Amino acid sequence: MTRTLTTRNDVIFEQLAPFVVTTPANEGQLEMAPFGIPTRWVVSPYAAGNGVFFQLLQKLDGLTFGPEGMPMDKWVFYNCAELPGFIYGFAVEAAAMTAVERELMEVPAGYAGPVPFSMYIAIPMHEAGAWFGHNLASLNRTFPHRRLDGLGTVTKAVALEAFKVRRFVGATQWTSKALYIHTRFGPLALRTTWTPAHSTAATLTYQFDVTREALRYAAGDPAARLAFPEPDIHLDATDVNAMQALQARIEAGEGFELVGPPSMQGGRVVHPIRATGPAVG
Ligand SMILES: CC(C)(COP(=O)(O)OP(=O)(O)OC[C@H]1O[C@@H](n2cnc3c(N)ncnc32)[C@H](O)[C@@H]1OP(=O)(O)O)[C@@H](O)C(=O)NCCC(=O)NCCS
């Protein structure tokens, strides 16, 4: 099988191979070779023998999301990800890790299976083809010596193809570094800019229609093209009043989209936003 995707850093494919967590019943819905990349490990949440792998997934989440204050309990993985949806990511065999790496990931002695270095979780929504992005984690910054730059973005792009996502909905905090990644998939229509329903109200909810071109562009394929319009609003990442004012305009029927990554302006983090006319459906 030939990989049909070129990324900004194909070293990822030299060091790591994909895994997917799926129930046997859901497995048939998956693209098992997204962009010609074969899935090496298929992990069932129903098999007790996979217990160490789920321990390692939780460790990956703890190392990355722990400092963000939103680590997941195992029951959240099981109830909200592994049974209704999928977890897709890149892993390495324990034997191919250094002793220091194994220690940090708390790989049990004698374990010879895959160790996850990244994961992407999405949950199907009721609308056909619509998925909610639940979690993205990458050890790129934890293991900089491996030079896995782009791992987070490539994991999300390939996972969306594996899950056959047609419309993507996500929720992220305005201060999250992950917005550098999410905004690479094209202009993002804003459903909320202030979200009291979430534990962190300073959360945006966004959506976009998934195309292969957008996934290729996000992954860094030099042949892919995507248009990003100019912004007409710059939202300060900590300006609650501005978030609430935009939210009121959205609820009044106006539409807005996020058209690029955050940037620094005079010591503040700001987000580029464009008014699009009537609100998205
Ligand atoms: C955020 C996270 C997934 C990034 O993983 P990664 O493999 O380093 O991501 P990538 O290399 O694909 O990064 C893509 C871009 O984001 C930028 N970026 C990522 N994390 C960053 C950070 N902490 N600070 C500044 N920029 C960051 C990268 O510099 C890169 O920019 P570039 O394209 O201009 O080079 C990872 O650090 C992580 O797991 N963080 C904790 C959990 C989290 O916040 N998850 C997302 C919640 S929705």
The ligand as an SDF file (V2000), in Angstrom:
LIG
                    3D

 48 50  0  0  0  0  0  0  0  0999 V2000
   -1.5440   21.0860   21.6230 C   0  0  0  0  0  0  0  0  0  0  0  0
   -0.8200   19.7920   21.2110 C   0  0  0  0  0  0  0  0  0  0  0  0
   -1.8470   18.7670   20.7000 C   0  0  0  0  0  0  0  0  0  0  0  0
    0.1810   20.1580   20.0910 C   0  0  0  0  0  0  0  0  0  0  0  0
    0.8200   18.9910   19.6090 O   0  0  0  0  0  0  0  0  0  0  0  0
    2.0590   19.0890   18.5930 P   0  0  0  0  0  0  0  0  0  0  0  0
    2.3230   17.7430   18.0690 O   0  0  0  0  0  0  0  0  0  0  0  0
    3.1680   19.8260   19.2120 O   0  0  0  0  0  0  0  0  0  0  0  0
    1.3730   19.9680   17.4470 O   0  0  0  0  0  0  0  0  0  0  0  0
    1.9570   20.4430   16.0530 P   0  0  0  0  0  0  0  0  0  0  0  0
    3.4280   20.2300   15.9860 O   0  0  0  0  0  0  0  0  0  0  0  0
    1.1050   19.8430   15.0020 O   0  0  0  0  0  0  0  0  0  0  0  0
    1.6600   22.0120   16.1640 O   0  0  0  0  0  0  0  0  0  0  0  0
    1.0460   22.7680   15.1390 C   0  0  0  0  0  0  0  0  0  0  0  0
    1.3350   24.2320   15.3660 C   0  0  0  0  0  0  0  0  0  0  0  0
    0.9020   24.6350   16.6780 O   0  0  0  0  0  0  0  0  0  0  0  0
    1.9580   25.2810   17.3590 C   0  0  0  0  0  0  0  0  0  0  0  0
    1.8870   24.9140   18.7690 N   0  0  0  0  0  0  0  0  0  0  0  0
    1.5010   23.7240   19.2730 C   0  0  0  0  0  0  0  0  0  0  0  0
    1.6100   23.7440   20.6290 N   0  0  0  0  0  0  0  0  0  0  0  0
    2.0740   24.9740   20.9470 C   0  0  0  0  0  0  0  0  0  0  0  0
    2.4150   25.5800   22.1690 C   0  0  0  0  0  0  0  0  0  0  0  0
    2.2810   24.9420   23.3430 N   0  0  0  0  0  0  0  0  0  0  0  0
    2.8730   26.8600   22.1400 N   0  0  0  0  0  0  0  0  0  0  0  0
    3.0090   27.5290   20.9610 C   0  0  0  0  0  0  0  0  0  0  0  0
    2.7110   26.9700   19.7570 N   0  0  0  0  0  0  0  0  0  0  0  0
    2.2500   25.7100   19.7620 C   0  0  0  0  0  0  0  0  0  0  0  0
    3.2100   24.6980   16.7650 C   0  0  0  0  0  0  0  0  0  0  0  0
    4.3120   25.5610   16.9290 O   0  0  0  0  0  0  0  0  0  0  0  0
    2.8290   24.5530   15.3160 C   0  0  0  0  0  0  0  0  0  0  0  0
    2.9640   25.7920   14.6750 O   0  0  0  0  0  0  0  0  0  0  0  0
    3.5890   25.8730   13.2060 P   0  0  0  0  0  0  0  0  0  0  0  0
    2.6370   25.1150   12.3160 O   0  0  0  0  0  0  0  0  0  0  0  0
    3.6100   27.3420   12.9210 O   0  0  0  0  0  0  0  0  0  0  0  0
    4.9280   25.2280   13.3100 O   0  0  0  0  0  0  0  0  0  0  0  0
   -0.0030   19.1630   22.3700 C   0  0  0  0  0  0  0  0  0  0  0  0
    0.9500   20.0780   22.8320 O   0  0  0  0  0  0  0  0  0  0  0  0
   -0.8590   18.7320   23.5200 C   0  0  0  0  0  0  0  0  0  0  0  0
   -1.2050   17.5600   23.6100 O   0  0  0  0  0  0  0  0  0  0  0  0
   -1.1950   19.6910   24.4370 N   0  0  0  0  0  0  0  0  0  0  0  0
   -2.0160   19.4820   25.6000 C   0  0  0  0  0  0  0  0  0  0  0  0
   -3.4190   19.0840   25.3010 C   0  0  0  0  0  0  0  0  0  0  0  0
   -4.1970   20.0790   24.4660 C   0  0  0  0  0  0  0  0  0  0  0  0
   -4.1940   21.2830   24.6900 O   0  0  0  0  0  0  0  0  0  0  0  0
   -4.9160   19.5380   23.4770 N   0  0  0  0  0  0  0  0  0  0  0  0
   -5.7800   20.2360   22.5510 C   0  0  0  0  0  0  0  0  0  0  0  0
   -7.0780   20.5870   23.1770 C   0  0  0  0  0  0  0  0  0  0  0  0
   -8.3920   20.8460   22.0050 S   0  0  0  0  0  0  0  0  0  0  0  0
  1  2  1  0
  2  3  1  0
  2  4  1  0
  2 36  1  0
  4  5  1  0
  5  6  1  0
  6  7  2  0
  6  8  1  0
  6  9  1  0
  9 10  1  0
 10 11  2  0
 10 12  1  0
 10 13  1  0
 13 14  1  0
 14 15  1  0
 15 16  1  0
 15 30  1  0
 16 17  1  0
 17 18  1  0
 17 28  1  0
 18 19  1  0
 18 27  1  0
 19 20  2  0
 20 21  1  0
 21 22  1  0
 21 27  2  0
 22 23  1  0
 22 24  2  0
 24 25  1  0
 25 26  2  0
 26 27  1  0
 28 29  1  0
 28 30  1  0
 30 31  1  0
 31 32  1  0
 32 33  2  0
 32 34  1  0
 32 35  1  0
 36 37  1  0
 36 38  1  0
 38 39  2  0
 38 40  1  0
 40 41  1  0
 41 42  1  0
 42 43  1  0
 43 44  2  0
 43 45  1  0
 45 46  1  0
 46 47  1  0
 47 48  1  0
M  END
$$$$
